[in-house]
Amino acid sequence: MKTTSIMIVGVGGQGTLLASKLLGNVLLRQGFDVKLSEVHGMSQRGGSVVTYVRFGEKVYSPLVDLGEADYILCALDFASQKGRTAGHQHAPDAADARHHRRGGISAGHR
């Protein structure tokens, strides 16, 4: 099985870190090797927070290279703009959760 990369993007206080930890825990319980990584950009001042969840049979690095995310979850429109550049060409479009539920995280699909 290939390694799958998920990028979760939001701003401080929206639950981005919690979402990645919950997802990682679920995947771990399913028997996958899981690696998590997080980047805080002024998150306490409303800045962006990006977390990466990578899972598969064997994952060697928690980092996702630009253009290599398989799935992108975004909590706000400005975050989805950042996420769109991180996905590979076959990744589903990033979604703005405001079109679904205010303040929540949702997956984008074409």
N, CA and C atoms as a LAMMPS dump frame, in Angstrom:
ITEM: TIMESTEP
0
ITEM: NUMBER OF ATOMS
330
ITEM: BOX BOUNDS ff ff ff
-5.0000000000000000e+02 5.0000000000000000e+02
-5.0000000000000000e+02 5.0000000000000000e+02
-5.0000000000000000e+02 5.0000000000000000e+02
ITEM: ATOMS id mol type element x y z
1 1 1 N 0.842 -1.189 0
2 1 2 C 0 0 0
3 1 3 C 0.885 1.25 0
4 2 1 N 0.526 2.203 -0.824
5 2 2 C 1.285 3.458 -0.867
6 2 3 C 0.947 4.322 0.345
7 3 1 N 1.821 5.257 0.632
8 3 2 C 1.592 6.207 1.714
9 3 3 C 0.604 7.273 1.256
10 4 1 N -0.39 7.55 2.073
11 4 2 C -1.394 8.563 1.781
12 4 3 C -1.11 9.782 2.642
13 5 1 N -1.196 10.968 2.041
14 5 2 C -0.898 12.224 2.73
15 5 3 C -2.137 13.104 2.795
16 6 1 N -2.458 13.563 4.006
17 6 2 C -3.6 14.443 4.226
18 6 3 C -3.089 15.736 4.848
19 7 1 N -3.505 16.859 4.292
20 7 2 C -3.138 18.178 4.81
21 7 3 C -4.394 18.807 5.402
22 8 1 N -4.299 19.279 6.658
23 8 2 C -5.422 19.936 7.316
24 8 3 C -5.003 21.377 7.593
25 9 1 N -5.782 22.334 7.062
26 9 2 C -5.412 23.748 7.133
27 9 3 C -6.527 24.54 7.807
28 10 1 N -6.157 25.432 8.707
29 10 2 C -7.127 26.297 9.369
30 10 3 C -6.409 27.431 10.067
31 11 1 N -7.106 28.07 10.985
32 11 2 C -6.495 29.111 11.805
33 11 3 C -6.568 28.663 13.252
34 12 1 N -5.774 29.322 14.106
35 12 2 C -5.729 28.97 15.52
36 12 3 C -7.109 28.937 16.149
37 13 1 N -7.386 27.89 16.9
38 13 2 C -8.644 27.776 17.619
39 13 3 C -9.738 27.018 16.894
40 14 1 N -9.51 26.595 15.662
41 14 2 C -10.545 25.891 14.906
42 14 3 C -10.503 24.378 15.068
43 15 1 N -9.514 23.868 15.775
44 15 2 C -9.462 22.425 15.987
45 15 3 C -8.633 21.665 14.978
46 16 1 N -7.787 22.364 14.256
47 16 2 C -6.946 21.719 13.248
48 16 3 C -6.038 20.668 13.877
49 17 1 N -5.381 21.025 14.986
50 17 2 C -4.485 20.076 15.655
51 17 3 C -5.269 18.898 16.217
52 18 1 N -6.408 19.18 16.832
53 18 2 C -7.242 18.122 17.379
54 18 3 C -7.715 17.18 16.274
55 19 1 N -8.128 17.733 15.137
56 19 2 C -8.588 16.908 14.019
57 19 3 C -7.487 15.967 13.537
58 20 1 N -6.264 16.477 13.427
59 20 2 C -5.168 15.623 12.955
60 20 3 C -4.844 14.533 13.967
61 21 1 N -4.898 14.856 15.263
62 21 2 C -4.619 13.847 16.288
63 21 3 C -5.709 12.778 16.324
64 22 1 N -6.964 13.182 16.194
65 22 2 C -8.058 12.213 16.161
66 22 3 C -7.958 11.305 14.946
67 23 1 N -7.707 11.896 13.793
68 23 2 C -7.566 11.115 12.567
69 23 3 C -6.391 10.145 12.676
70 24 1 N -5.261 10.648 13.184
71 24 2 C -4.088 9.797 13.36
72 24 3 C -4.361 8.632 14.289
73 25 1 N -5.096 8.882 15.373
74 25 2 C -5.435 7.833 16.327
75 25 3 C -6.322 6.767 15.691
76 26 1 N -7.308 7.194 14.919
77 26 2 C -8.2 6.252 14.235
78 26 3 C -7.399 5.379 13.259
79 27 1 N -6.517 6.005 12.477
80 27 2 C -5.714 5.268 11.503
81 27 3 C -4.757 4.296 12.193
82 28 1 N -4.192 4.71 13.313
83 28 2 C -3.3 3.845 14.089
84 28 3 C -4.05 2.608 14.583
85 29 1 N -5.264 2.814 15.054
86 29 2 C -6.088 1.696 15.53
87 29 3 C -6.503 0.758 14.395
88 30 1 N -6.474 1.273 13.172
89 30 2 C -6.783 0.447 12.004
90 30 3 C -5.57 -0.346 11.533
91 31 1 N -4.422 -0.145 12.199
92 31 2 C -3.226 -0.916 11.884
93 31 3 C -2.242 -0.236 10.946
94 32 1 N -2.473 1.027 10.61
95 32 2 C -1.565 1.755 9.735
96 32 3 C -0.387 2.315 10.523
97 33 1 N 0.742 2.479 9.843
98 33 2 C 1.847 3.271 10.373
99 33 3 C 1.451 4.72 10.121
100 34 1 N 1.511 5.565 11.15
101 34 2 C 1.019 6.946 11.043
102 34 3 C 2.098 7.911 11.521
103 35 1 N 2.27 9.008 10.771
104 35 2 C 3.163 10.093 11.178
105 35 3 C 2.378 11.399 11.106
106 36 1 N 2.536 12.242 12.137
107 36 2 C 1.886 13.552 12.182
108 36 3 C 2.938 14.648 12.202
109 37 1 N 2.615 15.768 11.59
110 37 2 C 3.495 16.928 11.586
111 37 3 C 2.619 18.168 11.65
112 38 1 N 3.104 19.225 12.29
113 38 2 C 2.305 20.448 12.38
114 38 3 C 3.173 21.684 12.212
115 39 1 N 2.568 22.708 11.626
116 39 2 C 3.24 23.986 11.423
117 39 3 C 2.313 25.07 11.94
118 40 1 N 2.793 25.867 12.894
119 40 2 C 2 26.96 13.455
120 40 3 C 2.546 28.27 12.892
121 41 1 N 1.684 29.041 12.239
122 41 2 C 2.094 30.35 11.733
123 41 3 C 1.305 31.441 12.427
124 42 1 N 1.788 31.938 13.537
125 42 2 C 1.086 32.98 14.304
126 42 3 C -0.334 32.54 14.65
127 43 1 N -0.506 31.278 15.007
128 43 2 C -1.834 30.725 15.24
129 43 3 C -2.583 31.416 16.374
130 44 1 N -1.886 31.955 17.36
131 44 2 C -2.559 32.638 18.464
132 44 3 C -3.089 34.002 18.04
133 45 1 N -2.701 34.487 16.901
134 45 2 C -3.146 35.783 16.387
135 45 3 C -4.06 35.607 15.175
136 46 1 N -4.67 34.454 15.048
137 46 2 C -5.565 34.205 13.926
138 46 3 C -4.842 33.767 12.671
139 47 1 N -3.558 33.437 12.799
140 47 2 C -2.779 32.978 11.653
141 47 3 C -3.041 31.514 11.346
142 48 1 N -2.414 31.048 10.311
143 48 2 C -2.689 29.7 9.834
144 48 3 C -2.025 28.615 10.676
145 49 1 N -2.676 27.463 10.684
146 49 2 C -2.145 26.249 11.279
147 49 3 C -2.282 25.17 10.218
148 50 1 N -1.186 24.484 9.936
149 50 2 C -1.191 23.407 8.945
150 50 3 C -0.71 22.14 9.631
151 51 1 N -1.475 21.074 9.508
152 51 2 C -1.037 19.784 10.025
153 51 3 C -1.05 18.774 8.889
154 52 1 N -0.176 17.808 8.999
155 52 2 C -0.081 16.745 8.005
156 52 3 C -0.283 15.414 8.694
157 53 1 N -1.074 14.563 8.089
158 53 2 C -1.267 13.196 8.547
159 53 3 C -0.851 12.305 7.391
160 54 1 N 0.134 11.446 7.632
161 54 2 C 0.593 10.504 6.599
162 54 3 C 0.399 9.1 7.154
163 55 1 N -0.154 8.215 6.333
164 55 2 C -0.371 6.847 6.789
165 55 3 C -0.183 5.859 5.651
166 56 1 N 0.127 4.649 6.023
167 56 2 C 0.336 3.585 5.059
168 56 3 C 0.937 2.381 5.756
169 57 1 N 1.46 1.466 4.965
170 57 2 C 2.093 0.271 5.526
171 57 3 C 3.346 0.643 6.307
172 58 1 N 4.18 1.515 5.723
173 58 2 C 5.378 2.023 6.394
174 58 3 C 5.589 3.459 5.938
175 59 1 N 5.589 4.404 6.888
176 59 2 C 5.77 5.82 6.593
177 59 3 C 7.127 6.24 7.146
178 60 1 N 7.961 6.823 6.298
179 60 2 C 9.32 7.176 6.71
180 60 3 C 9.467 8.627 7.144
181 61 1 N 8.563 9.504 6.726
182 61 2 C 8.682 10.921 7.065
183 61 3 C 7.296 11.514 7.301
184 62 1 N 7.162 12.43 8.267
185 62 2 C 5.87 13.074 8.494
186 62 3 C 5.619 14.245 7.535
187 63 1 N 6.613 14.643 6.781
188 63 2 C 6.496 15.831 5.936
189 63 3 C 5.886 15.511 4.578
190 64 1 N 5.127 16.472 4.066
191 64 2 C 4.5 16.351 2.752
192 64 3 C 5.102 17.428 1.865
193 65 1 N 5.707 17.033 0.763
194 65 2 C 6.294 17.994 -0.168
195 65 3 C 5.199 18.771 -0.894
196 66 1 N 5.542 19.989 -1.322
197 66 2 C 4.619 20.829 -2.075
198 66 3 C 4.119 20.072 -3.3
199 67 1 N 2.815 20.042 -3.47
200 67 2 C 2.219 19.357 -4.604
201 67 3 C 2.005 17.876 -4.403
202 68 1 N 2.209 17.363 -3.183
203 68 2 C 2.128 15.925 -2.947
204 68 3 C 0.986 15.482 -2.026
205 69 1 N 0.162 16.392 -1.524
206 69 2 C -0.947 15.997 -0.643
207 69 3 C -2.02 15.267 -1.449
208 70 1 N -2.503 14.151 -0.91
209 70 2 C -3.565 13.39 -1.568
210 70 3 C -4.944 13.969 -1.254
211 71 1 N -5.113 14.463 -0.038
212 71 2 C -6.373 15.06 0.402
213 71 3 C -6.061 16.33 1.186
214 72 1 N -6.952 17.32 1.055
215 72 2 C -6.761 18.599 1.734
216 72 3 C -8.07 18.963 2.43
217 73 1 N -7.995 19.222 3.732
218 73 2 C -9.151 19.647 4.513
219 73 3 C -8.909 21.082 4.953
220 74 1 N -9.869 21.968 4.685
221 74 2 C -9.678 23.384 5.005
222 74 3 C -10.863 23.914 5.795
223 75 1 N -10.567 24.795 6.752
224 75 2 C -11.617 25.358 7.591
225 75 3 C -12.049 26.753 7.134
226 76 1 N -11.238 27.457 6.355
227 76 2 C -11.573 28.793 5.876
228 76 3 C -11.117 28.957 4.435
229 77 1 N -11.732 29.895 3.722
230 77 2 C -11.396 30.098 2.319
231 77 3 C -9.928 30.458 2.117
232 78 1 N -9.356 31.388 2.938
233 78 2 C -7.96 31.762 2.725
234 78 3 C -7.051 30.566 2.965
235 79 1 N -7.445 29.685 3.877
236 79 2 C -6.661 28.474 4.128
237 79 3 C -6.763 27.528 2.938
238 80 1 N -7.917 27.485 2.301
239 80 2 C -8.065 26.587 1.153
240 80 3 C -7.197 27.042 -0.013
241 81 1 N -6.96 28.352 -0.135
242 81 2 C -6.067 28.837 -1.189
243 81 3 C -4.667 28.278 -0.977
244 82 1 N -4.202 28.261 0.26
245 82 2 C -2.898 27.694 0.582
246 82 3 C -2.902 26.201 0.303
247 83 1 N -3.979 25.538 0.688
248 83 2 C -4.068 24.099 0.506
249 83 3 C -4.084 23.673 -0.946
250 84 1 N -4.712 24.454 -1.816
251 84 2 C -4.801 24.074 -3.227
252 84 3 C -3.432 23.908 -3.874
253 85 1 N -2.461 24.701 -3.447
254 85 2 C -1.134 24.597 -4.061
255 85 3 C -0.352 23.412 -3.522
256 86 1 N -0.811 22.826 -2.418
257 86 2 C -0.077 21.724 -1.794
258 86 3 C -0.497 20.364 -2.325
259 87 1 N -1.648 20.286 -2.94
260 87 2 C -2.143 18.995 -3.425
261 87 3 C -1.534 18.617 -4.754
262 88 1 N -1.431 17.3 -4.985
263 88 2 C -0.945 16.873 -6.29
264 88 3 C -2.061 17.042 -7.307
265 89 1 N -1.752 16.873 -8.577
266 89 2 C -2.699 17.221 -9.635
267 89 3 C -3.984 16.392 -9.611
268 90 1 N -3.977 15.231 -8.96
269 90 2 C -5.175 14.394 -8.902
270 90 3 C -5.895 14.494 -7.559
271 91 1 N -5.404 15.339 -6.655
272 91 2 C -6.042 15.498 -5.339
273 91 3 C -7.368 16.23 -5.506
274 92 1 N -8.369 15.868 -4.689
275 92 2 C -9.639 16.607 -4.754
276 92 3 C -9.405 18.074 -4.404
277 93 1 N -10.255 18.956 -4.954
278 93 2 C -10.147 20.374 -4.61
279 93 3 C -10.363 20.562 -3.12
280 94 1 N -9.679 21.557 -2.561
281 94 2 C -9.877 21.911 -1.154
282 94 3 C -11.246 22.542 -1.005
283 95 1 N -11.879 22.314 0.138
284 95 2 C -13.217 22.861 0.38
285 95 3 C -13.166 23.913 1.473
286 96 1 N -14.015 24.896 1.351
287 96 2 C -14.178 25.916 2.382
288 96 3 C -15.338 25.47 3.262
289 97 1 N -15.067 25.206 4.533
290 97 2 C -16.089 24.685 5.436
291 97 3 C -17.238 25.668 5.647
292 98 1 N -17.046 26.956 5.343
293 98 2 C -18.136 27.919 5.522
294 98 3 C -19.317 27.579 4.625
295 99 1 N -19.081 26.843 3.544
296 99 2 C -20.175 26.454 2.663
297 99 3 C -20.941 25.266 3.235
298 100 1 N -20.417 24.669 4.301
299 100 2 C -21.045 23.497 4.893
300 100 3 C -21.535 23.801 6.307
301 101 1 N -20.612 24 7.231
302 101 2 C -20.929 24.338 8.612
303 101 3 C -19.909 25.341 9.088
304 102 1 N -20.347 26.395 9.687
305 102 2 C -19.433 27.426 10.168
306 102 3 C -18.496 26.872 11.239
307 103 1 N -17.178 27.079 11.034
308 103 2 C -16.185 26.692 12.018
309 103 3 C -15.769 25.24 11.993
310 104 1 N -16.385 24.426 11.142
311 104 2 C -16.045 23.015 11.088
312 104 3 C -15.008 22.712 10.028
313 105 1 N -14.557 21.476 9.977
314 105 2 C -13.6 21.04 8.975
315 105 3 C -14.312 20.047 8.081
316 106 1 N -14.208 20.204 6.764
317 106 2 C -14.843 19.26 5.849
318 106 3 C -13.915 18.945 4.7
319 107 1 N -14.15 17.818 4.061
320 107 2 C -13.284 17.378 2.961
321 107 3 C -13.794 17.939 1.642
322 108 1 N -12.871 18.242 0.742
323 108 2 C -13.239 18.732 -0.581
324 108 3 C -13.261 17.597 -1.584
325 109 1 N -14.252 17.602 -2.447
326 109 2 C -14.354 16.613 -3.518
327 109 3 C -14.739 17.32 -4.794
328 110 1 N -14.275 16.814 -5.909
329 110 2 C -14.619 17.403 -7.207
330 110 3 C -16.024 17.068 -7.576
